[in-house]
Amino acid sequence: MKPTNDTFLRALLRQPTEYTPIWLMRQAGRYLPEYNATRKRAGSFLALAQSPDLATEVTMQPVDRYPLDAAILFSDILTVPDAMGLGLHFVDGEGPRFARPVRSEADVAALAAPDPEDRLRYVMDAVRSIRGALAGRIPLIGFSGSPWTLACYMVEGGGSDDFRTVKEMLYRRPDLMQRILDVNVRAVTDYLNAQIRAGAQAVMIFDTWGGVLADPAFRAFSLDPMTRVVQGLQREAEGERVPCIVFTKGGGVWLEDLAQTGADAVGVDWTVDLGRARARIGGRCALQGNLDPMALLAGAEPACAEARRILDSFGDPQRGDGTWDGHVFNLGHGISQFTDPEAVAALVETVHAHSRGLRGRGA
Amino acid sequence: MKPTNDTFLRALLRQPTEYTPIWLMRQAGRYLPEYNATRKRAGSFLALAQSPDLATEVTMQPVDRYPLDAAILFSDILTVPDAMGLGLHFVDGEGPRFARPVRSEADVAALAAPDPEDRLRYVMDAVRSIRGALAGRIPLIGFSGSPWTLACYMVEGGGSDDFRTVKEMLYRRPDLMQRILDVNVRAVTDYLNAQIRAGAQAVMIFDTWGGVLADPAFRAFSLDPMTRVVQGLQREAEGERVPCIVFTKGGGVWLEDLAQTGADAVGVDWTVDLGRARARIGGRCALQGNLDPMALLAGAEPACAEARRILDSFGDPQRGDGTWDGHVFNLGHGISQFTDPEAVAALVETVHAHSRGLRGRGA
């Protein structure tokens, strides 16, 4: 069943839209006082992410506050390796850590893709619960980290500045790395398909760390596994197409390659000019992006000026021949916790208003 | 006067070379036991960088150990803002900090380009001393941070994960940011010209943080100031051309723009395939790069395999019409402190040997 407002889905499928839809990566986050209140009640980030009720509550907060065109499941990209038994926990001020990182041949041999209906059932429960709360207003996006991005955390055992451990394995034992990625391809595919069955109306694959790889390593260890995930996705549910977005942060040099994964849309960060990105791949895929989240810290006026510039750079989504290209407005990275919620209100309004004015001007 | 081995200079100027020259960013660094011994004697990193004798000693260590094709001045990119009076110091485990970061309108108004022959005289003394120690064997590279990269440290007051403070200023007060950059353009130009007068035979501008900017911000705040520096450089000394290299880390999407700065060579990080980079700009500029320094951590064999792949990707530097393109082998970032010095020896040998074999094969 189509949501009442399906502008986001139409933009992803390169169908006509009256305005450019907008949602924001990490829109349910620490810049919102109501999020901080719920998180405090939950006790910890993990408790928040693992409670379907609380995940529903925080997912709804930004879409109740702003006229956003999509909701995104509140969860964490590390739920999958956690369900593999690696022991996810959060160290204050240091981010996520795994108690049992994947380092040895034996560690790799012991890895298996988790059954998403079992150890990740709380995520599917959250998807169902959020769909209920949304009551058909706007679509719900499901998501996962990419196989490579999950592998980074699994091998490093947490975040990293230089990805020393995972790259050392990649260069020394590409066979081991491929085995991890094979498991992750299965795990991510199953996880996203379970989210789609539970009610996700679009899915996004976050390849947060693809951009740290050398060109051939990106192709072998990030792009190829991600392509296999996209190929394995169930692309229809409830009688509707379920669009898929791939996003490699720092992947501007690989746009043409990302457009060939089979995804409906490619996310781009702010280093890429959107008009040039459209010229490169707009005829094959929709684009999602690409405001620098730091522009919002300067306040409503500079952020809205940047948003207008981005929309102008993409131009009228309708081509001269009457066909449409697609643009979903977003940030190029998660919203900063230091963002003023009022600046977000102004941004959403500006994107909607300014993009209506671009329609009919000619691409 | 030409150095005995001027292969590096010829490659930068796209002249015939018998093999592909190699040097490594941060080649005088903590992976070398002899460097650590000198640093210990110096007492601190700053004392090491500020002593012309000790800077000469560590500059010579890698070129005495390996048959590298260039030496690079041992110094720090923050010498210039330090000479502006911002109070550089190093906090253990946290990197550089400025006691007086540039935040307010008054801070910006008080900024002035330092006279490089006065407060940066120790750098020029080091250049002269290193030239003496090199005794004409190989060329000496001088360097500076780019105006934007220096501004990042000056405004943030140190390193940053998100460049929140400097980007907030950029979006809120582009006029203030431009004033800082104007001062930095003058300062960097004067600094590099003083190094050239003191004996630097090539210069490199490190735009370490250009890649964090949105496309139009990169053009206005990183590329344009860097271009003004290149245009202001003294390009001849001792009767020889002094080549200039610009390197924006994460700048793969802007190669064509970097090639138009007037620089002789563009540095590229490992995300860019060198063959494709050559197709994009090889006819206008030499290329420098682009091994992932993490490949060296996996040991000599995987690092050398990567090096051969990179050389093969560039191909025979001589084109079908008899003219030459230029390639200087390097890393895409500074060498890791965890590198085995033996792996570096193997890398240098492999680059020299393998690249000789590529000559005459046809581009």
Interface residues (C-beta under 8 A of the other chain):
Chain A: D162 F163 R164 K167 E168 L170 Y171 R172 G211 L213 A214 D215 P216 A217 F218 G250 G252 V253 W270 T271 V272 D273 N290 L291 D292 M294 A295 L297 A298 G299 P302 A303 E306 R309 G332 S336 F338
Chain B: D162 F163 R164 K167 E168 L170 Y171 R172 G211 L213 A214 D215 P216 A217 F218 G250 G252 V253 W270 T271 V272 D273 N290 L291 D292 M294 A295 L297 A298 G299 P302 A303 E306 R309 G332 S336 F338
